[in-house]
């Protein structure tokens, strides 16, 4: 606290001393936190609710007028009916029978993209050509113009028509514009279904028009494909005629050239000379191979003994001769061992050997002659074929230019014929496509005449009228009420002539310097930031703060108050309405007085919504309720704050018990034991308890919440207190936010509070 307030409190307490900021705190104390805005907003909303409930009659009248005005404005409006039909967009196979190859306008020329196709179909459905087709069906356009003409002669349309004297008669363009404005096509993601909606003043007309649009689009799609295929067919017919003429000319040129060149052709590709050259070439190759084979056999027969030739070895006759010679020679050898050459058998065998040997030699000579003759024949044939091939090649060399020209003409003929045959096939396929009629949409749900109008929506308009009346009533009621609220210091004294004992700033307001202070303790700084915590004991938990100094400043005003030279001992603290912070104020005032070494008793007189037992962590019973009902004597509860004693509220009191003598006897008994008695009472406007406690007290203090308490409620509460003869000591302005009001006085000691906080944490 500041030095000025400290000196004043010491003087007022006649020697009492306050606890120094550096005093060690009890272990049960927690670092103070600040009230969240949620509680403040809830209180303000509750107050707004009470204000609106007080003026509920005016609010109901304005809402009824809003609904009536909406009904009157809706009544003359033309009824608009909406018909809906659903169609499925199909992917037509435009490459059927190879149509894409001959149709340059095919939409499938590139990669198919469904999202683009759906958007394209939506645009086509809303196009002028499709809408005009639909208007021409079932006499729709005259019916649409007649419906619009009838609507223009009633309701607000008639008024607008009178104002616009130059309005032209309805025609085709107007019908087209009305249809386009009332036509909507919607698509869903990852779906091929389109929803078509049509608005009209006639329910039957709206459904007919919706169905006509889908039918017109289907017809347009079929005609577009038919016209495309028909154009392709006509184009191919012309091309076929040209190709046929070119084919005939190519055949004629090729035939004339062949006749003039003397070529004899067995087919379009081959002539006799070419075949002859190829024949000689093939035969010459075969003759050369045969000659080489026979020459090798001839050379071998000339260089090796005859009996070793493969032909001799493989000849069965020669082999039999050799076997017979071998046998005879063995017999001769056996006989020669025993007999002489003159022996008849020996002579006979020798004759046989000569005969077989002569036959073998003759056969061998014949085989050698055969090999030589085959070789000579092969060589002669090769030479003849070579001479024939050379002669034919010379002939073909002389005809090279003519053959090349012939090949050119032949290839031209083949190309023209292939193109003609391909185009002829495509032409037949195009005839089939032209005869087919396909559409790319299929109706899922046809449109049906709606039974109720789409616009105007009477329930919606009535709801809007009720809401408009409600908002107008809220503005009319709350704006003046907002102007009647007490917001800043001095307002109560200026407007109500009510002494202002002190100003308590909002618990969630810090000095600018305090916002920049670092955290000195993890657990203490964390608890400082927790939302929803109460600040009823902030003066004890955080003495070095503007919030605590505001209570010390208020306490100076209370201690110096005198009536007939006597200071009040029993003080009742109340408020006009609930949630104005009287419990917070009285708790901190009691702690501040206890720090002055005074014996302080804090009485919880709010027996219906008691909170002091929770704040100071004591038992709730027995308390004031039990004392006033005669069930118990006063049981005073010591708190963890030195010199501070609390008398809790108890279980609840019968309101009639407040009118008995026990309340006065209780205060008489307690005056002898305590220096100061503070009584936390209920709000004045809701319950009679506060007035009874104030009558038995020496003085009363009224707590006013900035921005919430109204002048009327404060004035009425003051009048209620003064009617009973209570001494109204003054008012305390609670929950004042200097930042929102524009006043910044009282917050110039940021450096001091910061240093005090550092010392206390260290």
C-alpha positions in Angstrom: 0.0 0.0 0.0 1.1 3.6 -0.4 2.6 5.6 2.5 -0.3 8.0 2.6 -3.0 5.3 3.1 -0.8 3.5 5.6 -0.4 6.6 7.8 -4.1 7.4 7.6 -5.1 3.9 8.6 -2.7 3.9 11.6 -4.2 7.2 12.7 -7.7 6.0 12.3 -7.0 2.8 14.2 -5.4 4.7 17.0 -2.1 3.1 17.0 -3.0 -0.1 15.0 -0.5 -1.2 12.4 -1.0 -2.9 9.1 0.9 -5.9 8.0 3.9 -5.0 6.0 4.2 -6.1 2.4 7.3 -8.1 3.2 5.7 -10.2 6.0 5.8 -13.9 5.3 2.5 -15.2 4.3 0.8 -18.3 5.9 1.4 -21.5 4.0 -2.3 -21.9 3.2 -2.5 -18.7 1.3 -2.5 -18.9 -2.5 -1.4 -16.3 -5.0 -4.4 -14.2 -5.9 -6.1 -14.7 -9.2 -8.5 -12.5 -11.0 -12.1 -13.0 -11.8 -12.7 -14.1 -15.3 -14.9 -12.2 -17.6 -17.4 -15.1 -17.8 -18.9 -14.2 -14.4 -19.1 -10.5 -15.3 -20.9 -11.4 -18.5 -23.3 -13.7 -16.8 -24.1 -11.0 -14.3 -24.8 -8.5 -17.0 -26.9 -10.9 -18.9 -28.9 -11.6 -15.8 -29.4 -7.9 -15.2 -30.5 -7.5 -18.8 -33.0 -10.3 -18.4 -34.5 -8.6 -15.3 -34.8 -5.3 -17.2 -36.5 -7.0 -20.1 -38.8 -9.0 -17.8 -39.8 -5.7 -16.1 -40.9 -4.3 -19.5 -42.2 -7.5 -20.9 -45.5 -5.9 -21.8 -43.8 -3.4 -24.1 -41.6 -6.1 -25.6 -44.7 -8.3 -26.3 -46.5 -5.5 -28.0 -43.5 -4.7 -30.2 -43.1 -8.3 -31.2 -46.8 -8.6 -31.9 -46.6 -5.4 -34.1 -43.6 -6.9 -35.9 -45.5 -10.1 -36.6 -48.6 -8.2 -37.7 -46.5 -6.0 -40.1 -44.8 -9.1 -41.6 -48.2 -10.6 -42.1 -49.6 -7.5 -43.7 -46.6 -7.2 -46.0 -46.8 -10.9 -46.9 -50.5 -11.0 -47.6 -50.6 -9.1 -51.0 -47.4 -10.8 -52.3 -47.8 -13.0 -55.3 -47.6 -16.7 -54.6 -44.5 -18.4 -56.2 -44.5 -22.1 -56.7 -41.4 -24.2 -57.2 -41.3 -27.5 -59.2 -38.3 -29.8 -59.1 -37.1 -32.5 -61.5 -34.0 -34.6 -61.3 -32.0 -35.9 -64.3 -28.9 -38.1 -64.5 -26.2 -36.9 -66.9 -24.9 -39.9 -68.9 -21.6 -40.2 -70.6 -22.4 -40.9 -74.3 -19.9 -43.1 -76.1 -18.9 -40.7 -78.8 -16.3 -43.2 -80.1 -19.0 -45.7 -81.0 -18.1 -47.4 -84.3 -15.0 -45.2 -84.4 -16.9 -41.9 -84.7 -14.3 -39.9 -82.9 -11.8 -40.8 -85.6 -13.8 -39.0 -88.3 -15.6 -36.3 -86.2 -13.2 -33.4 -85.5 -15.7 -31.8 -83.0 -15.9 -34.8 -80.6 -16.0 -33.7 -77.0 -13.9 -36.7 -76.1 -10.9 -35.6 -78.2 -9.0 -35.3 -74.9 -9.1 -36.9 -71.5 -12.7 -37.0 -70.0 -13.1 -34.8 -66.9 -16.5 -35.3 -65.2 -16.5 -32.0 -63.3 -16.2 -30.0 -66.5 -18.8 -32.1 -68.2 -21.3 -31.5 -65.4 -20.7 -27.7 -65.5 -21.1 -27.8 -69.2 -24.5 -29.6 -69.0 -25.7 -27.1 -66.4 -24.8 -24.2 -68.7 -26.6 -25.8 -71.6 -29.7 -26.5 -69.6 -29.9 -22.7 -68.8 -29.1 -21.6 -72.3 -31.4 -19.5 -74.4 -31.9 -22.1 -77.1 -33.1 -24.8 -74.6 -35.4 -22.3 -72.8 -36.9 -21.1 -76.1 -37.6 -24.7 -77.1 -39.3 -25.3 -73.7 -41.5 -22.1 -74.1 -42.7 -23.4 -77.5 -44.0 -26.6 -76.0 -47.6 -27.2 -74.7 -48.6 -23.5 -75.1 -46.3 -22.7 -72.2 -45.3 -19.2 -73.3 -48.9 -17.8 -73.5 -49.7 -19.4 -70.2 -46.7 -17.9 -68.6 -47.5 -14.4 -69.9 -51.1 -14.7 -68.8 -50.0 -15.7 -65.3 -47.6 -12.8 -65.1 -50.3 -10.4 -66.4 -52.8 -11.6 -63.8 -50.2 -11.2 -61.0 -49.3 -7.7 -62.1 -52.9 -6.6 -61.6 -53.0 -7.6 -57.9 -51.0 -6.9 -54.7 -47.9 -4.9 -54.7 -47.4 -5.5 -58.4 -50.4 -3.4 -59.2 -49.0 -0.5 -57.1 -45.7 -0.8 -59.0 -47.5 -0.9 -62.3 -49.4 2.3 -61.5 -46.1 4.0 -60.6 -44.6 2.9 -63.9 -47.2 4.2 -66.3 -44.8 3.5 -69.3 -44.7 -0.2 -68.7 -44.7 -2.1 -72.0 -46.9 -5.2 -72.7 -45.4 -8.5 -72.0 -43.8 -10.4 -74.9 -41.4 -13.2 -75.8 -38.3 -11.5 -74.3 -40.2 -11.0 -71.0 -41.2 -14.6 -70.9 -37.7 -15.7 -71.7 -36.4 -13.4 -68.9 -38.9 -14.7 -66.3 -38.1 -18.3 -67.1 -34.3 -17.7 -67.0 -34.6 -15.9 -63.6 -36.7 -18.7 -62.1 -34.6 -21.5 -63.5 -31.9 -23.0 -61.2 -29.7 -26.0 -61.9 -27.8 -27.5 -59.0 -25.3 -30.4 -58.8 -23.9 -32.3 -56.0 -20.2 -33.2 -55.6 -19.2 -36.6 -56.9 -22.6 -37.1 -58.4 -24.0 -37.1 -62.0 -27.5 -36.1 -60.9 -28.7 -32.6 -61.6 -31.6 -31.0 -59.8 -33.6 -28.5 -62.0 -36.0 -26.1 -60.2 -38.4 -23.8 -61.9 -40.4 -21.0 -60.2 -43.8 -19.9 -61.5 -47.0 -18.3 -60.3 -49.0 -21.3 -61.4 -48.2 -24.7 -59.8 -49.2 -26.7 -62.9 -47.2 -24.3 -65.1 -44.1 -24.7 -63.0 -44.1 -28.5 -63.3 -44.9 -28.3 -67.0 -42.1 -25.9 -67.6 -39.6 -28.0 -65.7 -40.5 -31.1 -67.6 -40.5 -29.1 -70.9 -36.9 -27.9 -70.2 -35.7 -31.5 -69.6 -37.5 -32.7 -72.8 -36.1 -29.7 -74.8 -32.6 -30.4 -73.6 -32.9 -34.1 -74.6 -34.2 -33.0 -78.1 -31.4 -30.5 -78.5 -28.8 -33.1 -77.5 -30.3 -35.6 -80.0 -30.5 -33.0 -82.8 -27.0 -31.8 -82.2 -25.6 -35.3 -82.5 -27.7 -36.0 -85.6 -26.7 -32.8 -87.3 -23.0 -33.6 -86.5 -23.3 -37.1 -87.8 -25.2 -36.0 -90.9 -22.6 -33.4 -91.7 -19.9 -36.0 -91.3 -21.8 -38.4 -93.6 -22.2 -35.8 -96.3 -18.6 -34.9 -96.1 -17.5 -38.5 -96.4 -19.8 -39.0 -99.4 -18.1 -36.2 -101.3 -14.7 -37.6 -100.4 -15.7 -41.1 -101.5 -16.7 -39.7 -105.0 -13.4 -37.9 -105.3 -11.4 -40.9 -104.2 -13.3 -43.2 -106.6 -12.4 -40.9 -109.5 -8.8 -40.8 -108.4 -8.7 -44.6 -108.1 -10.0 -45.0 -111.7 -7.4 -42.5 -113.0 -4.6 -44.3 -111.2 -5.6 -47.7 -112.6 -5.7 -46.2 -116.1 -2.3 -44.6 -115.9 -0.7 -47.8 -114.6 -2.3 -50.0 -117.4 -1.3 -47.6 -120.1 2.3 -47.3 -118.9 2.6 -51.1 -118.7 1.4 -51.5 -122.3 3.7 -48.8 -123.6 6.7 -50.2 -121.8 6.1 -53.7 -123.1 5.8 -55.2 -119.7 4.0 -58.5 -119.3 2.5 -58.7 -115.8 1.2 -61.8 -114.1 -0.2 -59.5 -111.3 -0.2 -55.8 -110.4 3.1 -56.2 -108.6 5.1 -58.6 -110.8 6.0 -58.8 -114.5 7.5 -61.6 -116.5 11.0 -60.1 -116.7 11.2 -59.7 -112.9 10.0 -63.3 -112.4 12.6 -64.6 -114.9 15.4 -62.7 -113.3 14.5 -63.9 -109.9 14.2 -67.5 -111.3 17.7 -67.4 -112.9 19.1 -65.9 -109.7 17.6 -68.7 -107.5 18.7 -71.5 -110.0 22.2 -70.0 -110.3 22.6 -70.1 -106.6 21.4 -73.7 -106.4 23.7 -74.7 -109.3 26.7 -73.1 -107.7 26.1 -75.0 -104.5 25.6 -78.3 -106.4 28.8 -77.7 -108.5 30.9 -77.0 -105.4 29.7 -80.2 -103.8 30.4 -82.3 -106.8 33.8 -80.7 -107.4 34.9 -81.5 -103.9 33.9 -85.2 -104.5 35.8 -85.2 -107.8 39.0 -83.7 -106.3 38.9 -86.2 -103.4 38.6 -89.1 -105.8 41.7 -87.9 -107.7 43.9 -87.7 -104.6 43.0 -90.8 -102.5 42.9 -94.5 -103.2 39.5 -95.6 -104.6 38.8 -98.1 -101.9 38.9 -95.2 -99.3 36.2 -93.0 -101.1 32.9 -92.7 -99.2 31.0 -93.7 -102.3 33.1 -96.9 -102.6 32.8 -97.6 -98.9 29.0 -97.1 -99.0 28.5 -99.1 -102.2 27.1 -102.6 -101.3 28.3 -104.3 -104.5 31.9 -103.2 -104.0 31.6 -104.2 -100.4 30.5 -107.7 -101.4 33.4 -108.0 -103.9 35.9 -107.1 -101.1 34.3 -109.6 -98.7 34.5 -112.3 -101.4 38.1 -111.5 -102.2 39.0 -111.7 -98.6 37.3 -115.1 -98.2 39.0 -116.5 -101.4 42.4 -115.3 -100.3 42.0 -117.0 -96.9 41.1 -120.3 -98.6 44.1 -119.9 -100.9 46.4 -119.4 -98.0 45.1 -122.5 -96.3 45.6 -124.7 -99.4 49.0 -123.2 -100.2 50.2 -124.5 -96.9 49.5 -128.1 -97.9 49.5 -128.1 -101.7 51.4 -126.7 -104.6 50.1 -124.3 -107.2 49.3 -127.1 -109.5 46.8 -128.5 -107.2 43.4 -128.2 -108.8 41.7 -126.5 -105.9 44.5 -124.0 -105.7 44.3 -123.4 -109.4 40.5 -122.9 -109.2 40.7 -120.5 -106.3 43.3 -118.4 -108.0 41.1 -118.2 -111.1 38.2 -117.0 -108.9 40.4 -114.4 -107.3 41.3 -113.0 -110.7 37.7 -112.9 -111.8 36.5 -111.1 -108.6 39.4 -108.7 -108.7 38.7 -107.8 -112.3 35.0 -107.2 -111.4 36.0 -105.0 -108.4 38.3 -102.9 -110.5 35.7 -102.4 -113.2 33.1 -101.3 -110.6 35.6 -98.9 -109.0 36.4 -97.3 -112.3 32.7 -96.9 -113.1 32.2 -95.1 -109.8 35.1 -92.8 -110.5 33.8 -92.0 -113.9 30.3 -91.3 -112.5 31.8 -88.7 -110.0 33.7 -87.1 -112.8 30.7 -86.9 -115.1 28.5 -85.4 -112.3 31.1 -82.7 -111.7 31.3 -81.8 -115.4 27.5 -81.7 -115.7 27.2 -79.4 -112.6 29.9 -77.1 -113.9 28.3 -76.9 -117.4 24.8 -76.1 -115.8 26.3 -73.4 -113.6 28.0 -71.8 -116.6 24.7 -71.8 -118.6 22.7 -70.3 -115.7 25.3 -67.7 -115.2 25.2 -66.6 -118.8 21.4 -66.5 -118.7 21.3 -64.5 -115.5 23.8 -62.0 -116.9 21.7 -61.6 -120.0 18.5 -61.1 -118.0 20.2 -58.7 -115.6 21.5 -56.6 -118.5 17.9 -56.5 -119.8 16.5 -55.4 -116.5 19.2 -52.7 -116.2 18.0 -51.3 -119.4 14.4 -51.3 -118.0 15.3 -49.7 -114.6 13.8 -46.3 -115.2 10.6 -47.8 -116.6 10.3 -50.2 -113.6 10.8 -47.3 -111.1 8.1 -45.3 -112.8 5.9 -48.3 -112.8 6.5 -48.8 -109.1 5.5 -45.2 -108.4 2.3 -45.6 -110.3 1.6 -48.9 -108.6 2.1 -47.5 -105.0 -0.1 -44.5 -105.8 -2.8 -46.9 -106.9 -2.5 -49.0 -103.7 -2.6 -45.9 -101.5 -5.7 -44.5 -103.2 -7.4 -47.9 -103.0 -6.7 -48.3 -99.3 -8.0 -44.9 -98.5 -11.1 -45.5 -100.5 -11.8 -48.8 -98.8 -11.3 -47.2 -95.3 -13.5 -44.2 -96.0 -16.1 -46.5 -97.5 -16.2 -48.5 -94.2 -16.5 -45.3 -92.2 -19.3 -44.0 -94.4 -21.3 -47.2 -93.7 -20.7 -46.7 -89.9 -21.7 -43.1 -90.2 -25.0 -44.2 -91.8 -25.7 -46.3 -88.7 -24.8 -43.4 -86.3 -27.1 -41.1 -88.2 -30.0 -43.5 -87.9 -29.4 -43.8 -84.1 -31.0 -41.2 -81.7 -29.3 -41.0 -78.3 -29.5 -38.5 -75.5 -27.0 -37.9 -72.7 -29.6 -37.3 -69.9 -32.1 -39.6 -68.3 -35.0 -38.3 -66.2 -34.8 -39.7 -62.6 -37.8 -37.9 -61.0 -40.2 -35.9 -63.3 -41.6 -32.6 -61.9 -45.0 -32.7 -60.2 -47.2 -29.7 -59.5 -46.3 -28.3 -56.0 -49.2 -28.2 -53.4 -47.9 -25.2 -51.4 -46.2 -22.0 -52.5 -42.5 -21.6 -52.2 -42.7 -17.9 -51.7 -43.7 -16.0 -49.7 -42.8 -18.1 -46.7 -45.3 -17.0 -44.1 -43.8 -18.8 -41.1 -40.4 -17.5 -41.9 -41.7 -13.9 -42.4 -43.7 -14.1 -39.2 -40.5 -15.3 -37.4 -38.6 -12.5 -38.9 -41.2 -10.0 -37.8 -41.2 -11.4 -34.3 -37.4 -11.2 -34.2 -37.4 -7.6 -35.6 -40.0 -6.6 -32.9 -37.9 -8.2 -30.2 -34.7 -6.5 -31.3 -36.5 -3.2 -31.6 -37.9 -3.7 -28.1 -34.5 -4.6 -26.7 -33.1 -1.5 -28.2 -35.9 0.7 -26.9 -35.7 -0.8 -23.4 -32.0 -1.3 -22.9 -30.6 1.9 -24.5 -32.3 4.2 -22.0 -31.4 1.7 -19.2 -27.8 1.8 -20.3 -27.8 5.6 -19.9 -29.2 5.3 -16.4 -26.4 3.0 -15.1 -23.7 4.1 -12.7 -20.4 3.7 -14.5 -17.6 6.0 -13.2 -16.5 7.3 -9.8 -18.6 10.3 -8.7 -21.7 9.2 -10.6 -23.5 8.1 -7.5 -22.6 11.3 -5.6 -23.5 13.5 -8.6 -26.8 12.0 -9.6 -28.0 10.5 -6.3 -26.3 12.7 -3.7 -25.0 9.5 -2.2 -21.5 9.8 -0.4 -18.9 7.7 -2.2 -16.7 5.8 0.4 -14.3 4.3 -2.1 -13.8 2.8 -5.6 -12.8 -0.8 -6.1 -11.2 -1.5 -9.5 -11.9 -4.6 -11.5 -10.2 -7.7 -10.1 -8.8 -8.5 -13.6 -7.1 -5.1 -14.1 -3.4 -4.8 -13.5 -1.1 -1.9 -13.8 1.0 -1.5 -16.9 4.1 -2.3 -15.1 2.6 -5.4 -13.5 1.8 -6.8 -16.9 5.5 -6.7 -17.8 6.7 -8.4 -14.6 8.3 -11.9 -15.0 7.1 -14.9 -13.0 9.1 -15.6 -9.9 7.5 -18.9 -8.9 6.2 -21.5 -11.2 3.3 -22.7 -9.0 2.4 -19.1 -7.8 2.5 -17.6 -11.3 0.4 -20.5 -12.6 -2.3 -20.0 -10.0 -2.3 -16.3 -10.8 -3.5 -17.1 -14.4 -6.2 -19.6 -13.6 -9.6 -18.4 -14.7 -12.7 -18.6 -12.6 -11.0 -18.0 -9.2 -12.6 -15.6 -6.7 -10.9 -12.5 -5.3 -12.7 -12.2 -1.9 -9.3 -12.5 -0.1 -7.1 -10.6 -2.5 -6.2 -8.0 0.1 -4.7 -10.8 2.2 -3.1 -12.6 -0.7 -1.6 -9.7 -2.6 -1.2 -6.6 -0.3 1.0 -4.7 -2.8 -1.6 -4.1 -5.5 -4.0 -1.3 -6.6 -6.8 -3.7 -5.7 -5.7 -4.0 -2.1 -5.0 -0.2 -1.8 -8.5 0.6 -2.9 -9.9 -1.3 0.1 -7.4 0.5 2.4 -8.6 3.8 0.9 -12.2 2.8 1.5 -11.5 1.8 5.0 -10.2 5.3 5.8 -13.5 6.7 4.8 -15.4 4.2 7.0 -13.1 4.7 10.1 -13.4 8.5 10.0 -17.2 8.4 9.7 -19.0 9.8 12.8 -22.6 10.4 13.8 -23.0 12.6 16.8 -19.3 12.0 17.4 -19.7 8.3 17.6 -18.2 5.9 15.1 -20.4 3.0 13.9 -19.5 -0.5 15.4 -22.0 -2.7 13.6 -22.1 -2.1 9.8 -24.4 -3.9 7.4 -23.1 -4.2 3.8 -25.7 -4.8 1.1 -26.5 -4.0 -2.5 -29.6 -3.2 -4.5 -29.4 -6.4 -6.7 -27.6 -9.7 -6.5 -24.1 -10.2 -8.1 -22.9 -6.7 -7.4 -19.9 -7.9 -5.3 -21.0 -7.2 -1.7 -19.5 -10.4 -0.4 -16.1 -9.6 -2.1 -16.2 -6.1 -0.6 -17.2 -7.1 2.9 -14.6 -10.0 3.0 -11.7 -7.7 2.0 -12.9 -4.9 4.4 -12.9 -7.4 7.3 -9.4 -8.6 6.5 -8.2 -5.0 6.2 -9.7 -4.2 9.6 -8.2 -7.3 11.2 -4.8 -6.2 10.0 -5.2 -3.1 12.1 -5.1 -5.3 15.2 -8.9 -4.9 15.7 -11.1 -7.8 16.8 -13.4 -8.1 13.8 -16.5 -10.3 13.5 -17.8 -11.0 10.0 -21.5 -12.2 10.1 -22.9 -14.0 7.2 -26.5 -12.6 7.1 -27.2 -14.0 3.6 -28.7 -17.2 4.9 -30.2 -18.2 1.5 -27.0 -17.9 -0.6 -24.2 -18.0 2.0 -20.6 -18.0 0.8 -18.4 -16.9 3.7 -18.0 -20.4 5.1 -16.6 -21.4 1.7 -14.3 -18.4 1.4 -12.7 -18.8 4.9 -12.9 -22.7 4.9 -15.0 -23.1 8.0 -18.1 -25.1 8.9 -21.5 -23.7 7.9 -23.5 -24.8 10.9 -24.4 -23.9 13.5 -24.7 -20.2 12.6 -27.1 -17.2 12.4 -30.1 -19.4 11.4 -29.8 -21.6 14.4 -29.3 -18.6 16.8 -32.3 -16.7 15.5 -34.5 -19.9 15.7 -33.3 -20.5 19.2 -31.7 -23.8 18.4 -28.1 -22.8 19.4 -26.0 -20.1 21.0 -23.6 -18.1 18.8 -20.8 -20.4 17.7 -17.9 -18.2 16.4 -15.4 -19.6 14.0 -11.8 -18.6 14.1 -10.2 -18.1 10.7 -6.7 -18.3 9.4 -6.6 -14.5 9.3 -5.5 -13.2 12.7 -8.1 -11.1 14.6 -10.9 -12.2 12.2 -13.8 -14.3 13.4 -16.7 -15.4 11.3 -20.3 -16.2 12.3 -21.6 -18.4 9.5 -25.1 -18.3 8.1 -26.2 -21.7 9.2 -28.6 -24.1 7.5 -31.3 -21.5 6.6 -33.6 -19.2 8.5 -37.3 -18.7 8.6 -37.9 -15.0 7.5 -40.3 -14.5 10.4 -37.4 -15.1 12.9 -35.7 -11.9 11.8 -38.6 -9.9 13.3 -38.1 -11.4 16.8 -36.0 -10.0 19.6 -33.2 -12.5 19.1 -31.5 -10.5 16.3 -31.1 -7.4 18.6 -30.0 -9.6 21.5 -27.4 -11.2 19.3 -25.8 -7.9 18.3 -26.0 -6.6 21.8 -24.1 -9.7 23.0 -21.5 -9.5 20.2 -20.8 -5.7 20.6 -19.1 -6.4 24.0 -16.6 -8.9 22.4 -15.6 -7.2 19.1 -14.4 -3.8 18.0 -16.1 -3.9 14.6 -18.9 -6.2 13.3 -19.5 -6.4 9.5 -22.7 -8.0 8.3 -23.0 -9.5 4.8 -26.7 -9.2 3.9 -28.8 -10.2 0.9 -29.7 -7.7 -1.8 -32.2 -5.1 -0.7 -34.7 -5.2 -3.6 -35.3 -8.9 -3.5 -35.5 -9.8 0.2 -36.5 -8.0 3.5 -33.4 -9.5 5.3 -31.1 -6.6 4.5 -33.5 -4.0 6.0 -33.8 -6.0 9.2 -30.1 -6.4 9.6 -29.6 -2.7 8.8 -32.2 -1.6 11.5 -30.2 -3.5 14.1 -26.9 -2.1 12.8 -25.3 1.3 13.5 -24.8 2.0 9.8 -25.3 0.6 6.3 -23.1 0.6 3.3 -24.4 0.1 -0.2 -22.2 -1.7 -2.8 -22.7 -0.5 -6.4 -21.3 -2.4 -9.4 -20.0 -0.2 -12.2 -21.9 -0.6 -15.4 -24.5 -2.9 -13.9 -26.3 -1.0 -11.1 -29.0 1.5 -12.3 -29.8 4.8 -10.8 -33.4 3.7 -10.2 -32.5 0.5 -8.3 -29.9 2.4 -6.2 -32.4 5.2 -5.4 -35.0 2.7 -4.5 -32.6 0.7 -2.2 -31.5 3.9 -0.5 -35.1 4.9 0.1 -35.9 1.4 1.6 -33.0 1.7 4.0 -33.8 5.3 5.0 -37.5 4.6 5.6 -36.5 2.4 8.6 -34.2 5.0 10.1 -31.0 3.3 9.1 -27.9 5.5 8.8 -26.7 5.1 5.2 -23.0 5.6 5.6 -22.4 5.8 1.8 -21.7 3.7 -1.3 -18.7 1.7 -2.6 -18.3 1.6 -6.4 -17.2 -1.9 -7.2 -15.7 -3.5 -10.3 -14.7 -0.2 -11.9 -12.7 -0.6 -15.1 -10.5 2.5 -15.6 -9.5 1.4 -19.1 -13.0 1.2 -20.4 -14.2 4.5 -18.7 -11.3 6.6 -19.9 -10.0 7.5 -16.4 -6.5 6.5 -15.5 -6.0 8.1 -12.1 -4.9 5.8 -9.3 -2.5 3.7 -11.5 0.7 5.7 -11.3 2.6 3.4 -8.9 3.3 0.5 -11.2 7.0 0.5 -10.3 6.2 0.4 -6.6 3.9 -2.6 -7.0 6.4 -4.4 -9.1 9.2 -4.0 -6.6 6.9 -5.1 -3.8 5.9 -8.2 -5.7 9.6 -9.1 -6.4 10.5 -8.7 -2.7 7.5 -10.9 -1.6 8.3 -13.6 -4.1 12.1 -13.6 -3.3 
